[in-house]
Amino acid sequence: MQYVVVQVILKEKLWGTGSGNLTSLEKTLNDQAAKGYRLHTITTASSGSKGIGGGDRIQATMVFESLG
């Protein structure tokens, strides 16, 4: 089996809940699927804050496995 590991940093919205850039996560998933990989594992971790007005950062680490 072949695996690919990808990390994406998501910036939390300053007001409200949820990520302000889930499209970058979606793009990463779709890019790997187009290359013949499927998501095997995903983990998330807080990777700090940029302070006032910056919002928190969440690091998503994804492991993809080859379908071929």
C-alpha positions in Angstrom: 0.0 0.0 0.0 1.1 3.5 -0.7 0.1 6.4 1.6 0.2 10.2 1.3 0.1 12.5 4.4 -1.2 16.1 3.9 -1.6 18.9 6.5 -4.1 21.8 6.1 -4.3 24.7 8.5 -7.9 26.0 9.0 -8.5 29.4 10.4 -11.5 29.7 12.7 -13.9 32.5 12.2 -13.4 35.4 14.6 -17.2 35.6 15.4 -19.4 32.6 15.5 -18.4 29.0 15.0 -16.9 26.9 12.2 -14.0 27.4 9.9 -13.7 30.3 7.6 -11.9 28.2 4.9 -13.4 24.7 4.7 -13.1 25.0 0.9 -9.3 24.4 1.2 -10.0 21.2 3.1 -12.5 20.2 0.5 -10.1 21.0 -2.3 -7.3 18.8 -0.7 -9.7 15.9 -0.4 -10.9 16.2 -4.0 -7.3 16.6 -5.3 -6.2 13.4 -3.6 -9.3 11.5 -4.8 -8.6 12.6 -8.4 -5.1 11.1 -8.0 -6.5 7.8 -7.0 -6.3 8.1 -3.2 -9.0 7.7 -0.5 -9.0 9.2 2.9 -7.8 6.7 5.5 -7.4 8.8 8.6 -7.9 12.4 9.7 -6.9 14.1 12.9 -7.2 17.6 14.1 -5.2 19.7 16.6 -5.2 23.3 17.8 -2.2 25.0 16.4 -2.5 28.3 18.2 -4.0 31.8 17.6 -2.9 34.9 15.8 -4.2 37.0 18.7 -6.8 39.7 18.5 -8.7 39.6 15.2 -6.7 36.6 14.0 -8.9 33.7 15.0 -7.6 30.3 16.2 -5.9 27.8 13.9 -6.8 24.1 13.5 -4.3 21.8 11.9 -5.9 18.9 10.0 -3.6 16.0 9.2 -5.0 13.5 6.7 -3.6 10.2 5.6 -4.7 9.0 2.2 -4.2 5.5 0.9 -3.7 4.5 -2.8 -6.6 2.7 -4.4 -4.4 1.1 -7.0 
